Amino acid sequence: MPVEQIAGQYQTSPKTFGDGDTVLVQVDAQGNIKTTGGGAAGTPSTGVQSVQGIDDMRPVDTYAIDPNTNLPIDPSAPAEVTPGAVDDAWIYTAAASGIVNTTTAVTIKAAAGSGVRNYITAIQFSAEALGTATELAIRDGAGGTVLWRTKIGTGGLLGGRDIIFPNPLVGTANTLLEVVTLTASGTGAVYFNAQGFAR
C-alpha cells in the first residue's frame, strides 16, 4: 500500500490559533510532530510527543480497504483462501490413450477426506470419430449422481470443448469424482481433463 506523507511546518516560536483556523501540522527542528499539552490551550507543547520524523512516518493502525465492503481489512484476521489457490488445487489429465470402448468409470479426483468436498472449476474434452455415439458424464461418487453430462456423436469432437464453471460443480464431502462414457464407443477415443479444488 503506498505511504502517504504529512506536510508539517516548523516555526521557531509556537503560534496560537483561533476557532475555525486551518493550520499545518506543527513540527520541531527535527521534523517531529508537536502536540498540545505542555502550554496554554492551542499552543504546541515544548515536549515532543512523536519519535518519528515526517519523512519516516508510516500510517498507524491503517488497514487496506476491502473493495467489496468498503470496510478496513484487519491484517490479524485469518486470510481467506481463494478457490483454486495452489494449496488446495487439483488437476486431472487424460490418459495418453483416452477412454476407448468402455463404460468403466475413471476416477478424476479421489475422496478429499472427512468433511472436505471436491469442486470442479473447469473441464476440457475432445473425441476422435466414434463407432457409437456416447454420453460423457461426471459423477459424484462411484456410480453416483450425475453432476454434468453431454453427448458426443459418431463424428467426434476433434476441435474439443473448453468449459469453465462460474459456479463450480460440487461433490459430496469425502467422496470421489469420476468421468464415464455411458455407452461403449466401439472405436475412437474420448479425452477428458479437469481442474478444481478441495475445501
MDAnalysis code that builds the backbone (N, CA, C; Angstrom):
import MDAnalysis as mda
import numpy as np

u = mda.Universe.empty(597, n_residues=199, atom_resindex=np.repeat(np.arange(199), 3), trajectory=True)
u.add_TopologyAttr("name", ["N", "CA", "C"] * 199)
u.add_TopologyAttr("resid", np.arange(1, 200))
u.add_TopologyAttr("resname", ["MET", "PRO", "VAL", "GLU", "GLN", "ILE", "ALA", "GLY", "GLN", "TYR", "GLN", "THR", "SER", "PRO", "LYS", "THR", "PHE", "GLY", "ASP", "GLY", "ASP", "THR", "VAL", "LEU", "VAL", "GLN", "VAL", "ASP", "ALA", "GLN", "GLY", "ASN", "ILE", "LYS", "THR", "THR", "GLY", "GLY", "GLY", "ALA", "ALA", "GLY", "THR", "PRO", "SER", "THR", "GLY", "VAL", "GLN", "SER", "VAL", "GLN", "GLY", "ILE", "ASP", "ASP", "MET", "ARG", "PRO", "VAL", "ASP", "THR", "TYR", "ALA", "ILE", "ASP", "PRO", "ASN", "THR", "ASN", "LEU", "PRO", "ILE", "ASP", "PRO", "SER", "ALA", "PRO", "ALA", "GLU", "VAL", "THR", "PRO", "GLY", "ALA", "VAL", "ASP", "ASP", "ALA", "TRP", "ILE", "TYR", "THR", "ALA", "ALA", "ALA", "SER", "GLY", "ILE", "VAL", "ASN", "THR", "THR", "THR", "ALA", "VAL", "THR", "ILE", "LYS", "ALA", "ALA", "ALA", "GLY", "SER", "GLY", "VAL", "ARG", "ASN", "TYR", "ILE", "THR", "ALA", "ILE", "GLN", "PHE", "SER", "ALA", "GLU", "ALA", "LEU", "GLY", "THR", "ALA", "THR", "GLU", "LEU", "ALA", "ILE", "ARG", "ASP", "GLY", "ALA", "GLY", "GLY", "THR", "VAL", "LEU", "TRP", "ARG", "THR", "LYS", "ILE", "GLY", "THR", "GLY", "GLY", "LEU", "LEU", "GLY", "GLY", "ARG", "ASP", "ILE", "ILE", "PHE", "PRO", "ASN", "PRO", "LEU", "VAL", "GLY", "THR", "ALA", "ASN", "THR", "LEU", "LEU", "GLU", "VAL", "VAL", "THR", "LEU", "THR", "ALA", "SER", "GLY", "THR", "GLY", "ALA", "VAL", "TYR", "PHE", "ASN", "ALA", "GLN", "GLY", "PHE", "ALA", "ARG"])
u.atoms.positions = np.array([
    [0.858, -1.186, 0.000],
    [0.000, 0.000, 0.000],
    [0.889, 1.230, 0.000],
    [0.668, 2.234, -0.889],
    [1.505, 3.425, -0.919],
    [1.438, 4.160, 0.414],
    [2.563, 4.743, 0.818],
    [2.626, 5.501, 2.070],
    [2.350, 6.959, 1.776],
    [1.371, 7.530, 2.473],
    [1.081, 8.946, 2.311],
    [1.880, 9.729, 3.335],
    [2.492, 10.827, 2.891],
    [3.283, 11.641, 3.797],
    [2.474, 12.851, 4.261],
    [2.836, 13.353, 5.427],
    [2.149, 14.507, 6.009],
    [3.084, 15.703, 5.948],
    [2.592, 16.829, 5.453],
    [3.396, 18.045, 5.412],
    [3.317, 18.735, 6.772],
    [4.443, 19.211, 7.266],
    [4.470, 19.920, 8.542],
    [5.173, 21.253, 8.394],
    [4.920, 22.157, 9.321],
    [5.528, 23.487, 9.281],
    [6.340, 23.702, 10.550],
    [7.597, 24.119, 10.366],
    [8.460, 24.399, 11.516],
    [8.463, 25.898, 11.786],
    [8.200, 26.273, 13.039],
    [8.247, 27.680, 13.476],
    [9.123, 27.744, 14.718],
    [10.061, 28.695, 14.742],
    [10.909, 28.815, 15.932],
    [10.094, 29.232, 17.146],
    [9.034, 30.028, 16.913],
    [8.155, 30.429, 18.006],
    [6.780, 29.801, 17.789],
    [6.238, 29.072, 18.792],
    [4.915, 28.455, 18.629],
    [3.857, 29.497, 18.333],
    [2.898, 29.128, 17.483],
    [1.814, 30.048, 17.129],
    [0.554, 29.676, 17.901],
    [-0.339, 30.617, 18.026],
    [-1.656, 30.345, 18.606],
    [-2.689, 30.560, 17.508],
    [-3.813, 29.870, 17.639],
    [-4.830, 29.918, 16.593],
    [-6.189, 30.159, 17.205],
    [-7.119, 30.656, 16.363],
    [-8.487, 30.891, 16.796],
    [-9.427, 29.831, 16.242],
    [-10.689, 29.871, 16.729],
    [-11.692, 28.912, 16.252],
    [-11.802, 28.951, 14.731],
    [-11.841, 27.761, 14.134],
    [-12.071, 27.667, 12.690],
    [-10.831, 27.853, 11.850],
    [-9.684, 28.150, 12.472],
    [-8.460, 28.322, 11.691],
    [-8.019, 26.984, 11.094],
    [-7.574, 27.015, 9.839],
    [-6.980, 25.848, 9.205],
    [-5.475, 26.017, 9.266],
    [-4.798, 25.022, 9.832],
    [-3.363, 25.177, 10.056],
    [-2.609, 23.936, 9.587],
    [-1.325, 24.107, 9.369],
    [-0.450, 22.985, 9.076],
    [-0.045, 22.309, 10.376],
    [0.317, 21.045, 10.285],
    [0.857, 20.338, 11.437],
    [2.134, 21.050, 11.865],
    [2.298, 21.277, 13.164],
    [3.482, 21.944, 13.686],
    [4.536, 20.903, 14.049],
    [5.789, 21.152, 13.647],
    [6.878, 20.226, 13.927],
    [8.024, 20.948, 14.593],
    [8.900, 20.163, 15.252],
    [10.094, 20.755, 15.838],
    [11.223, 20.748, 14.809],
    [12.414, 21.158, 15.232],
    [13.549, 21.288, 14.320],
    [13.983, 19.955, 13.724],
    [13.610, 18.855, 14.358],
    [13.958, 17.532, 13.824],
    [12.848, 16.933, 12.957],
    [11.748, 17.655, 12.759],
    [10.655, 17.144, 11.949],
    [9.666, 16.306, 12.711],
    [9.739, 16.284, 14.066],
    [8.795, 15.533, 14.881],
    [7.553, 16.378, 15.140],
    [6.388, 15.743, 15.123],
    [5.129, 16.455, 15.329],
    [5.022, 16.924, 16.768],
    [4.614, 18.208, 16.951],
    [4.347, 18.744, 18.288],
    [2.869, 18.568, 18.586],
    [2.550, 18.313, 19.844],
    [1.151, 18.162, 20.237],
    [0.829, 19.078, 21.393],
    [-0.476, 19.398, 21.538],
    [-0.926, 20.257, 22.627],
    [-0.811, 19.510, 23.952],
    [-0.447, 20.192, 24.996],
    [-0.412, 19.539, 26.294],
    [0.534, 20.209, 27.269],
    [1.556, 20.923, 26.808],
    [2.511, 21.493, 27.746],
    [2.265, 22.953, 28.038],
    [1.534, 23.644, 27.107],
    [1.363, 25.071, 27.288],
    [-0.095, 25.441, 27.363],
    [-0.391, 26.723, 27.035],
    [-1.767, 27.193, 27.060],
    [-2.559, 26.516, 25.948],
    [-3.876, 26.569, 26.083],
    [-4.739, 25.933, 25.091],
    [-4.398, 26.442, 23.704],
    [-4.259, 25.523, 22.749],
    [-3.965, 25.894, 21.373],
    [-2.488, 26.098, 21.106],
    [-1.647, 25.975, 22.125],
    [-0.221, 26.178, 21.933],
    [0.495, 24.834, 21.946],
    [1.291, 24.532, 20.908],
    [2.006, 23.262, 20.920],
    [2.905, 23.157, 22.128],
    [3.010, 21.971, 22.696],
    [3.874, 21.781, 23.856],
    [5.323, 21.787, 23.413],
    [6.201, 22.089, 24.329],
    [7.628, 22.039, 24.018],
    [8.132, 20.611, 24.085],
    [7.349, 19.730, 24.731],
    [7.729, 18.323, 24.772],
    [7.291, 17.634, 23.487],
    [8.209, 16.959, 22.839],
    [7.892, 16.287, 21.577],
    [7.220, 14.951, 21.884],
    [6.037, 14.728, 21.285],
    [5.285, 13.511, 21.548],
    [5.576, 12.408, 20.535],
    [6.006, 12.788, 19.332],
    [6.280, 11.795, 18.307],
    [7.769, 11.538, 18.227],
    [8.154, 10.307, 17.970],
    [9.574, 9.981, 17.836],
    [9.935, 9.745, 16.376],
    [8.963, 9.962, 15.454],
    [9.243, 9.758, 14.048],
    [9.313, 11.077, 13.326],
    [10.277, 11.208, 12.434],
    [10.347, 12.374, 11.571],
    [9.271, 12.285, 10.505],
    [8.911, 13.417, 9.913],
    [7.882, 13.457, 8.879],
    [8.243, 12.533, 7.719],
    [9.508, 12.539, 7.313],
    [9.906, 11.728, 6.161],
    [9.823, 10.235, 6.435],
    [9.806, 9.845, 7.716],
    [9.779, 8.433, 8.062],
    [8.404, 7.952, 8.489],
    [7.403, 8.822, 8.442],
    [6.110, 8.459, 9.006],
    [5.430, 7.373, 8.200],
    [4.789, 6.466, 8.910],
    [4.004, 5.399, 8.310],
    [2.628, 5.422, 8.961],
    [1.587, 5.031, 8.236],
    [0.267, 5.011, 8.864],
    [0.251, 4.062, 10.058],
    [-0.440, 4.467, 11.115],
    [-0.559, 3.639, 12.302],
    [-1.970, 3.062, 12.347],
    [-2.053, 1.730, 12.514],
    [-3.349, 1.063, 12.534],
    [-4.196, 1.423, 11.312],
    [-3.549, 1.548, 10.172],
    [-4.249, 1.823, 8.930],
    [-4.342, 0.525, 8.149],
    [-5.554, 0.093, 7.827],
    [-5.754, -1.168, 7.141],
    [-6.114, -0.914, 5.680],
    [-5.823, -1.890, 4.842],
    [-6.292, -1.837, 3.468],
    [-7.815, -1.905, 3.473],
    [-8.440, -1.322, 2.453],
    [-9.898, -1.300, 2.368],
    [-10.371, -2.400, 1.438],
    [-11.339, -3.181, 1.905],
    [-11.941, -4.224, 1.080],
    [-12.811, -3.548, 0.024],
    [-12.506, -3.741, -1.286],
    [-13.277, -3.049, -2.326],
    [-14.733, -3.501, -2.401],
    [-15.038, -4.682, -1.849],
    [-16.413, -5.182, -1.901],
    [-17.289, -4.609, -0.797],
    [-16.686, -4.326, 0.363],
    [-17.481, -3.862, 1.503],
    [-17.154, -2.440, 1.932],
    [-16.035, -1.898, 1.433],
    [-15.534, -0.582, 1.848],
    [-15.201, -0.529, 3.333],
    [-14.914, -1.694, 3.920],
    [-14.540, -1.764, 5.325],
    [-13.053, -2.086, 5.433],
    [-12.414, -1.674, 6.526],
    [-10.991, -1.996, 6.695],
    [-10.778, -3.511, 6.797],
    [-9.665, -3.980, 6.252],
    [-9.288, -5.386, 6.353],
    [-8.294, -5.509, 7.503],
    [-8.657, -6.245, 8.528],
    [-7.794, -6.428, 9.693],
    [-6.680, -7.416, 9.329],
    [-5.401, -6.969, 9.338],
    [-4.320, -7.879, 8.952],
    [-4.148, -9.053, 9.895],
    [-4.709, -8.984, 11.116],
    [-4.588, -10.103, 12.054],
    [-5.651, -11.171, 11.819],
    [-6.646, -10.846, 10.960],
    [-7.713, -11.819, 10.688],
    [-7.181, -12.915, 9.773],
    [-7.710, -14.140, 9.899],
    [-7.266, -15.219, 9.015],
    [-7.535, -14.859, 7.561],
    [-6.588, -15.127, 6.701],
    [-6.745, -14.816, 5.288],
    [-7.739, -15.770, 4.650],
    [-8.570, -15.221, 3.767],
    [-9.495, -16.076, 3.041],
    [-8.731, -16.800, 1.950],
    [-9.129, -18.037, 1.675],
    [-8.471, -18.827, 0.644],
    [-9.292, -18.735, -0.626],
    [-8.656, -18.292, -1.697],
    [-9.341, -18.188, -2.972],
    [-9.557, -19.569, -3.562],
    [-10.789, -19.856, -4.039],
    [-10.988, -21.152, -4.668],
    [-9.968, -21.375, -5.763],
    [-9.355, -22.540, -5.746],
    [-8.354, -22.846, -6.750],
    [-6.965, -22.397, -6.352],
    [-6.797, -21.892, -5.132],
    [-5.462, -21.499, -4.697],
    [-4.549, -22.715, -4.703],
    [-3.238, -22.464, -4.805],
    [-2.274, -23.548, -5.001],
    [-2.377, -24.628, -3.943],
    [-2.622, -24.259, -2.694],
    [-2.585, -25.251, -1.624],
    [-3.763, -26.220, -1.644],
    [-4.854, -25.915, -2.358],
    [-5.981, -26.842, -2.375],
    [-6.422, -27.199, -3.795],
    [-5.627, -26.822, -4.784],
    [-5.993, -27.082, -6.174],
    [-5.624, -28.495, -6.597],
    [-6.358, -29.025, -7.562],
    [-6.026, -30.315, -8.148],
    [-6.320, -30.279, -9.643],
    [-5.671, -31.167, -10.394],
    [-5.939, -31.303, -11.819],
    [-6.022, -32.783, -12.174],
    [-6.783, -33.086, -13.201],
    [-6.820, -34.435, -13.757],
    [-6.492, -34.314, -15.239],
    [-5.542, -35.113, -15.688],
    [-5.126, -35.109, -17.085],
    [-5.493, -36.440, -17.723],
    [-6.062, -36.371, -18.918],
    [-6.491, -37.588, -19.603],
    [-5.326, -38.551, -19.817],
    [-5.636, -39.844, -19.794],
    [-4.630, -40.858, -20.110],
    [-4.203, -40.687, -21.562],
    [-2.994, -41.120, -21.874],
    [-2.446, -40.944, -23.220],
    [-3.345, -41.548, -24.291],
    [-4.016, -42.649, -23.987],
    [-4.871, -43.319, -24.978],
    [-6.337, -42.896, -24.871],
    [-6.673, -42.049, -23.891],
    [-8.053, -41.622, -23.708],
    [-8.939, -42.745, -23.182],
    [-10.240, -42.541, -23.279],
    [-11.228, -43.542, -22.867],
    [-11.756, -44.202, -24.138],
    [-11.548, -45.497, -24.281],
    [-11.899, -46.194, -25.524],
    [-12.802, -47.397, -25.242],
    [-13.978, -47.416, -25.888],
    [-14.853, -48.585, -25.916],
    [-15.092, -49.198, -24.536],
    [-15.517, -48.381, -23.598],
    [-15.774, -48.888, -22.253],
    [-16.833, -48.062, -21.555],
    [-17.515, -48.687, -20.597],
    [-18.427, -47.959, -19.712],
    [-17.878, -47.966, -18.284],
    [-16.603, -48.350, -18.149],
    [-15.965, -48.336, -16.837],
    [-15.534, -46.904, -16.513],
    [-15.983, -46.406, -15.380],
    [-15.679, -45.026, -14.996],
    [-14.211, -44.867, -14.620],
    [-13.725, -43.631, -14.766],
    [-12.357, -43.273, -14.403],
    [-12.415, -42.250, -13.274],
    [-11.717, -42.508, -12.176],
    [-11.680, -41.541, -11.064],
    [-10.832, -40.348, -11.472],
    [-11.415, -39.152, -11.402],
    [-10.654, -37.947, -11.734],
    [-10.153, -37.230, -10.483],
    [-10.781, -37.502, -9.322],
    [-10.311, -36.938, -8.049],
    [-10.767, -37.849, -6.922],
    [-9.802, -38.321, -6.146],
    [-10.111, -39.195, -5.012],
    [-10.852, -38.414, -3.928],
    [-11.494, -39.148, -3.034],
    [-12.159, -38.523, -1.887],
    [-11.143, -37.662, -1.145],
    [-11.560, -36.468, -0.734],
    [-10.630, -35.474, -0.182],
    [-10.472, -35.557, 1.331],
    [-11.222, -36.414, 2.013],
    [-11.099, -36.530, 3.463],
    [-12.378, -36.119, 4.168],
    [-12.462, -36.456, 5.423],
    [-13.667, -36.194, 6.203],
    [-14.066, -34.720, 6.160],
    [-15.295, -34.466, 5.764],
    [-15.832, -33.106, 5.741],
    [-15.347, -32.248, 4.581],
    [-14.497, -32.789, 3.706],
    [-13.926, -31.996, 2.608],
    [-14.580, -32.391, 1.288],
    [-15.014, -31.392, 0.539],
    [-15.669, -31.628, -0.753],
    [-14.712, -31.344, -1.902],
    [-14.922, -32.034, -3.010],
    [-14.205, -31.742, -4.248],
    [-15.062, -30.827, -5.112],
    [-14.425, -29.819, -5.713],
    [-15.097, -28.876, -6.596],
    [-14.435, -28.945, -7.970],
    [-15.213, -28.828, -9.027],
    [-14.680, -28.763, -10.388],
    [-14.939, -27.362, -10.926],
    [-13.873, -26.686, -11.348],
    [-13.999, -25.324, -11.861],
    [-13.943, -25.256, -13.381],
    [-13.322, -26.256, -14.026],
    [-13.214, -26.227, -15.484],
    [-12.961, -27.635, -16.013],
    [-13.409, -27.886, -17.243],
    [-13.124, -29.150, -17.919],
    [-12.806, -28.871, -19.389],
    [-12.079, -29.803, -20.001],
    [-11.830, -29.767, -21.427],
    [-12.011, -31.199, -21.934],
    [-12.668, -31.367, -23.073],
    [-12.833, -32.710, -23.608],
    [-12.857, -32.664, -25.130],
    [-12.435, -33.764, -25.731],
    [-12.452, -33.911, -27.184],
    [-12.652, -35.386, -27.487],
    [-12.908, -35.702, -28.748],
    [-13.129, -37.105, -29.119],
    [-12.771, -37.315, -30.579],
    [-12.191, -38.477, -30.848],
    [-11.991, -38.914, -32.220],
    [-13.353, -39.355, -32.765],
    [-13.402, -39.675, -34.037],
    [-14.639, -40.244, -34.588],
    [-14.936, -41.538, -33.826],
    [-16.180, -41.723, -33.424],
    [-16.559, -42.866, -32.597],
    [-17.397, -43.868, -33.389],
    [-17.231, -45.145, -33.055],
    [-18.056, -46.172, -33.692],
    [-19.503, -46.065, -33.247],
    [-19.716, -45.634, -32.000],
    [-21.058, -45.485, -31.440],
    [-21.121, -44.171, -30.654],
    [-22.197, -43.425, -30.847],
    [-22.364, -42.190, -30.066],
    [-22.436, -42.541, -28.583],
    [-21.985, -41.628, -27.737],
    [-21.990, -41.899, -26.300],
    [-22.268, -40.632, -25.509],
    [-22.723, -40.810, -24.300],
    [-22.844, -39.694, -23.360],
    [-21.593, -39.665, -22.503],
    [-21.068, -38.487, -22.291],
    [-19.929, -38.288, -21.394],
    [-20.488, -37.642, -20.130],
    [-20.186, -38.217, -18.960],
    [-20.793, -37.718, -17.716],
    [-19.755, -37.627, -16.603],
    [-19.980, -36.666, -15.711],
    [-19.204, -36.545, -14.467],
    [-20.136, -36.975, -13.350],
    [-19.651, -37.899, -12.509],
    [-20.498, -38.413, -11.427],
    [-19.891, -38.137, -10.060],
    [-20.790, -37.937, -9.102],
    [-20.437, -37.709, -7.702],
    [-20.413, -39.061, -6.993],
    [-19.221, -39.635, -6.867],
    [-19.097, -40.948, -6.246],
    [-19.109, -42.050, -7.288],
    [-18.653, -43.240, -6.885],
    [-18.607, -44.397, -7.794],
    [-20.023, -44.778, -8.202],
    [-20.340, -44.616, -9.480],
    [-21.688, -44.915, -9.958],
    [-22.734, -43.979, -9.393],
    [-22.307, -42.813, -8.908],
    [-23.203, -41.909, -8.188],
    [-23.997, -40.964, -9.064],
    [-24.488, -39.906, -8.440],
    [-25.326, -38.910, -9.106],
    [-24.548, -38.203, -10.206],
    [-25.185, -38.025, -11.359],
    [-24.556, -37.307, -12.470],
    [-24.600, -35.802, -12.165],
    [-23.414, -35.173, -12.165],
    [-23.321, -33.733, -11.926],
    [-23.340, -32.932, -13.230],
    [-22.897, -33.588, -14.308],
    [-22.812, -32.921, -15.618],
    [-22.752, -33.992, -16.693],
    [-23.357, -33.696, -17.875],
    [-23.247, -34.651, -18.975],
    [-23.392, -33.942, -20.309],
    [-22.879, -34.594, -21.350],
    [-23.056, -34.126, -22.719],
    [-23.090, -35.347, -23.618],
    [-23.475, -35.161, -24.871],
    [-23.491, -36.283, -25.814],
    [-22.494, -36.018, -26.921],
    [-21.741, -37.059, -27.276],
    [-20.765, -36.974, -28.354],
    [-21.229, -37.904, -29.470],
    [-21.445, -37.345, -30.652],
    [-21.894, -38.127, -31.796],
    [-20.758, -38.910, -32.430],
    [-21.092, -39.697, -33.439],
    [-20.081, -40.544, -34.082],
    [-19.016, -39.723, -34.809],
    [-19.329, -38.490, -35.161],
    [-18.328, -37.633, -35.818],
    [-17.225, -37.173, -34.872],
    [-17.419, -37.356, -33.566],
    [-16.420, -36.949, -32.577],
    [-16.406, -35.447, -32.337],
    [-15.389, -34.993, -31.645],
    [-15.190, -33.562, -31.344],
    [-13.701, -33.256, -31.467],
    [-13.210, -33.237, -32.697],
    [-11.772, -33.050, -32.880],
    [-11.307, -31.671, -32.396],
    [-12.169, -30.666, -32.521],
    [-11.802, -29.327, -32.041],
    [-11.875, -29.197, -30.532],
    [-12.580, -30.122, -29.892],
    [-12.686, -30.117, -28.434],
    [-13.615, -29.040, -27.905],
    [-13.859, -29.120, -26.618],
    [-14.681, -28.133, -25.909],
    [-13.959, -27.750, -24.628],
    [-14.101, -26.501, -24.240],
    [-13.484, -25.969, -23.022],
    [-14.589, -25.291, -22.228],
    [-14.888, -25.790, -21.043],
    [-15.984, -25.245, -20.228],
    [-15.448, -24.785, -18.884],
    [-15.766, -23.538, -18.516],
    [-15.437, -23.004, -17.188],
    [-16.748, -22.851, -16.424],
    [-16.784, -23.363, -15.210],
    [-17.994, -23.284, -14.385],
    [-17.886, -22.092, -13.432],
    [-18.607, -20.983, -13.693],
    [-18.564, -19.839, -12.768],
    [-18.974, -20.260, -11.359],
    [-19.964, -21.168, -11.285],
    [-20.338, -21.799, -10.025],
    [-19.839, -23.237, -10.117],
    [-18.758, -23.569, -9.416],
    [-18.153, -24.896, -9.573],
    [-19.128, -26.037, -9.319],
    [-18.882, -27.168, -9.990],
    [-19.607, -28.395, -9.680],
    [-19.114, -28.862, -8.315],
    [-20.021, -29.265, -7.447],
    [-19.659, -29.598, -6.065],
    [-19.985, -31.056, -5.768],
    [-18.995, -31.796, -5.292],
    [-19.213, -33.173, -4.898],
    [-19.623, -33.276, -3.440],
    [-20.047, -34.453, -3.049],
    [-20.388, -34.726, -1.657],
    [-19.102, -34.822, -0.841],
    [-19.157, -34.445, 0.437],
    [-17.970, -34.496, 1.298],
    [-17.381, -35.899, 1.325],
    [-16.048, -35.939, 1.272],
    [-15.285, -37.186, 1.358],
    [-15.745, -38.221, 0.319],
    [-15.975, -37.745, -0.913],
    [-16.466, -38.609, -1.988],
    [-15.679, -38.330, -3.264],
    [-15.315, -39.380, -3.966],
    [-14.562, -39.222, -5.205],
    [-15.427, -38.638, -6.312],
    [-14.762, -38.138, -7.356],
    [-15.437, -37.705, -8.575],
    [-14.950, -38.598, -9.705],
    [-15.836, -38.916, -10.659],
    [-15.432, -39.765, -11.770],
    [-16.033, -39.282, -13.081],
    [-15.375, -39.677, -14.181],
    [-15.881, -39.403, -15.517],
    [-16.153, -40.743, -16.178],
    [-17.177, -40.785, -17.031],
    [-17.560, -42.057, -17.637],
    [-18.200, -41.825, -19.004],
    [-17.929, -42.735, -19.939],
    [-18.693, -42.787, -21.189],
    [-19.791, -43.811, -20.943],
    [-21.031, -43.364, -21.006],
    [-22.150, -44.208, -20.599],
    [-22.506, -45.290, -21.618],
    [-22.016, -45.124, -22.840],
    [-22.167, -46.152, -23.870],
    [-20.778, -46.440, -24.427],
    [-20.426, -47.698, -24.570],
    [-19.122, -48.046, -25.130],
    [-19.040, -47.518, -26.563],
    [-17.939, -46.854, -26.884],
    [-17.821, -46.164, -28.172],
    [-17.482, -47.089, -29.339],
    [-17.102, -48.326, -29.072],
    [-16.709, -49.235, -30.145],
    [-15.319, -48.907, -30.632],
    [-15.198, -47.820, -31.361],
    [-13.884, -47.348, -31.812],
    [-13.771, -45.859, -31.505],
    [-12.533, -45.376, -31.458],
    [-12.298, -43.960, -31.207],
    [-12.193, -43.667, -29.721],
    [-11.384, -42.659, -29.404],
    [-11.106, -42.322, -28.004],
    [-11.719, -40.982, -27.609],
    [-12.093, -40.886, -26.336],
    [-12.571, -39.641, -25.732],
    [-11.503, -39.182, -24.745],
    [-11.152, -37.906, -24.817],
    [-10.125, -37.338, -23.932],
    [-10.780, -36.307, -23.026],
    [-10.507, -36.416, -21.732],
    [-11.155, -35.567, -20.732],
    [-10.131, -35.065, -19.724],
    [-10.130, -33.763, -19.468],
    [-9.261, -33.140, -18.460],
    [-10.128, -32.296, -17.534],
    [-9.701, -32.144, -16.285],
    [-10.479, -31.346, -15.332],
    [-9.555, -30.647, -14.357],
    [-10.033, -29.506, -13.831],
    [-9.322, -28.752, -12.798],
    [-10.313, -28.373, -11.708],
    [-9.847, -28.308, -10.486],
    [-10.721, -27.921, -9.392],
    [-9.961, -27.697, -8.112],
    [-10.665, -27.744, -6.999],
    [-10.049, -27.564, -5.679],
    [-10.838, -28.353, -4.648],
    [-10.241, -28.590, -3.527],
    [-10.880, -29.318, -2.423],
    [-11.042, -28.350, -1.257],
    [-12.200, -28.389, -0.590],
    [-12.446, -27.468, 0.514],
    [-13.355, -28.138, 1.506],
])
